[in-house]
Amino acid sequence: MGFMDESLAITLLRHGLTEENERHAYIGWSDFSLSEKGRKQLSHYGIFPTSFDEYVCSDLKRCVETAQLLFPNQSFHKCPAFREMHFGKWEGKTYEELKNDGLYQRWLQDFHSVQPPSGESFQQFTERIDSGWNQFICNLSLNGGNKAVIVSHGGVIRYLLSKFSPIKSEYWDWKVPIGTGFELIWKHGRGKNRCTSLREVILTENQIG
């Protein structure tokens, strides 16, 4: 079997809790650390039991810190392309603070077309992720790897699932709560088309005993 026919498995994990997540604020590119609660939760999960050929994470603190807690002995490639959407002037604000903003209400109804003020459009967001993904897949292939993990954000993971899940799905069809992730497996194609199978990864306390 040739190398390009070999299977590929990519695990997508969402970062742990921040104080801003706890109050349901849009934080996008705002660079907050994990909250005390978030660190305790990740510490209870223990070291992730699977090893990978490549370790990648968003360069924002909440992802880097999550990666360090789950994979303390590994070196991660920090990739800005896998940041959350940039919410511009809505960064740090909650639904309650924004609900009377007409532009925000239009964005909720049509996020594909409406852009947050001074933030990213959905097209800019997805093009950035696509560019990062293509480079990631290229590097993984060049290094001969077939198993990798990406620690990223809810929006990034939703987009990748909508693009690569075995059955066509929409962005908001996916629930990506903190403390969960997904493993995508390709029997062929190596990350260029919809994956062959998909399973949810749920972090549980003390996985390795």
C-alpha positions in Angstrom: 0.0 0.0 0.0 1.4 3.4 -1.0 1.9 6.1 1.6 -0.8 8.3 0.1 -3.3 5.4 0.6 -2.6 5.1 4.3 -5.2 6.1 6.8 -5.1 9.4 8.7 -6.6 10.2 12.1 -6.9 13.8 13.4 -8.2 14.5 16.9 -9.8 18.0 17.5 -10.0 19.1 21.1 -11.6 22.3 22.5 -9.7 24.3 25.0 -10.7 24.4 28.7 -12.8 27.1 30.5 -11.8 30.7 30.9 -13.6 33.2 33.2 -15.0 34.8 30.0 -16.5 31.4 28.9 -18.1 31.1 32.3 -19.9 34.4 31.7 -20.7 33.5 28.1 -18.8 36.3 26.5 -17.5 36.4 22.9 -13.7 36.3 23.3 -12.4 35.4 19.8 -8.9 36.7 19.6 -8.8 38.1 23.1 -6.0 36.3 24.8 -7.3 35.1 28.2 -5.8 32.3 30.3 -7.8 29.4 31.6 -9.8 30.1 34.8 -9.1 28.3 38.0 -12.2 26.1 37.4 -10.9 25.3 33.9 -7.4 24.3 35.2 -9.0 22.1 37.9 -11.2 20.3 35.3 -8.3 19.6 33.0 -6.1 18.5 35.9 -8.8 16.0 36.9 -8.9 14.5 33.4 -5.2 13.6 33.7 -2.7 13.2 30.8 -4.4 12.3 27.5 -3.8 8.6 27.0 -3.1 8.7 23.2 0.2 9.6 21.6 0.4 11.5 18.3 2.9 12.1 15.5 2.1 15.9 15.5 0.8 18.2 18.2 -0.7 21.5 17.1 -2.7 24.2 18.9 -4.0 27.7 18.4 -1.5 30.3 19.6 -3.9 31.8 22.1 -3.2 31.2 25.8 -6.3 29.1 26.6 -5.3 26.6 23.9 -1.6 26.6 24.8 -2.4 26.1 28.5 -4.9 23.3 27.7 -2.3 21.5 25.5 0.3 21.8 28.3 -2.0 20.3 30.9 -3.2 17.4 28.7 0.1 16.7 27.0 2.8 18.0 29.5 5.7 16.2 27.9 5.0 17.3 24.3 6.1 20.3 22.2 3.2 21.9 20.3 3.4 23.9 17.1 1.4 27.1 17.8 -0.7 28.0 14.7 -2.5 31.4 14.5 -4.6 30.0 11.6 -6.5 27.9 14.2 -7.6 30.9 16.3 -11.3 31.5 17.0 -13.2 34.0 14.9 -12.2 37.6 15.5 -15.4 39.3 16.9 -14.0 42.9 16.6 -15.9 45.4 18.8 -18.0 42.6 20.2 -15.0 40.9 21.9 -15.6 40.5 25.7 -19.3 41.2 25.4 -22.2 38.9 26.2 -25.6 38.4 24.4 -27.3 40.5 27.1 -24.9 43.4 26.3 -25.4 43.1 22.6 -29.0 42.0 22.1 -30.2 45.6 21.4 -27.6 46.1 18.7 -29.3 45.9 15.3 -26.1 44.7 13.5 -25.6 42.0 16.1 -29.2 40.8 15.6 -28.6 40.7 11.8 -25.4 38.7 12.4 -27.3 36.1 14.5 -29.7 35.7 11.6 -27.1 35.6 8.8 -23.6 35.1 10.1 -22.4 34.1 6.6 -23.1 37.6 5.2 -22.9 40.0 8.2 -19.5 40.9 9.6 -18.8 42.0 13.2 -17.6 45.6 13.4 -13.7 45.6 13.1 -13.9 41.8 13.1 -13.7 38.9 10.6 -16.3 37.9 8.1 -17.3 34.3 8.0 -15.5 34.0 4.7 -12.3 35.5 6.1 -12.6 33.1 9.1 -13.0 30.0 7.0 -10.3 30.9 4.4 -7.8 31.4 7.3 -8.7 28.0 8.7 -8.5 26.3 5.3 -5.0 27.8 4.7 -3.8 26.6 8.1 -5.4 23.1 7.6 -3.8 22.7 4.1 -0.4 23.6 5.5 -0.9 21.3 8.5 -1.8 18.4 6.3 1.2 19.1 4.0 3.6 19.2 7.0 2.1 16.0 8.4 2.6 14.1 5.1 6.1 15.4 4.7 7.0 14.2 8.1 5.4 10.8 7.5 2.8 11.2 10.2 -0.7 9.7 10.2 -2.0 10.7 13.7 -2.2 14.2 15.0 -4.1 16.4 17.5 -5.2 20.0 17.2 -6.2 21.9 20.4 -8.4 24.8 19.2 -11.7 26.6 19.6 -15.4 25.8 19.3 -15.9 27.8 16.1 -12.8 26.3 14.4 -13.9 22.8 15.3 -17.5 23.4 14.2 -16.2 24.6 10.8 -13.9 21.6 10.3 -16.7 19.2 11.2 -19.1 20.8 8.8 -16.4 20.5 6.1 -15.1 17.0 6.8 -17.7 15.0 8.6 -18.8 11.8 6.7 -22.3 13.2 6.2 -22.8 16.8 5.0 -23.8 19.1 7.9 -24.1 22.7 8.7 -21.8 24.8 11.0 -24.4 25.2 13.8 -25.5 21.6 13.6 -22.5 20.8 15.8 -22.3 21.1 19.6 -18.7 21.4 20.8 -18.9 21.8 24.6 -15.7 22.3 26.6 -14.3 19.0 27.7 -15.1 17.2 24.4 -13.5 16.7 21.0 -13.8 14.6 17.9 -11.6 12.1 16.1 -11.8 12.2 12.3 -10.4 9.2 10.4 -9.7 9.0 6.6 -9.1 5.6 5.0 -8.0 7.5 1.9 -7.7 11.1 0.8 -5.7 12.2 3.9 -7.6 15.2 5.0 -8.6 16.5 1.5 -12.2 15.4 1.4 -14.9 14.1 3.8 -13.6 11.7 6.3 -14.5 8.0 6.4 -15.5 7.9 10.1 -16.0 10.2 13.0 -16.3 9.6 16.8 -16.8 11.9 19.7 -14.0 12.1 22.3 -15.2 12.9 25.8 -12.6 13.7 28.4 -13.3 11.9 31.6 -11.6 12.2 35.0 -8.4 10.2 35.5 -8.5 8.4 32.1 -5.3 6.6 32.8 -5.9 5.7 36.4 
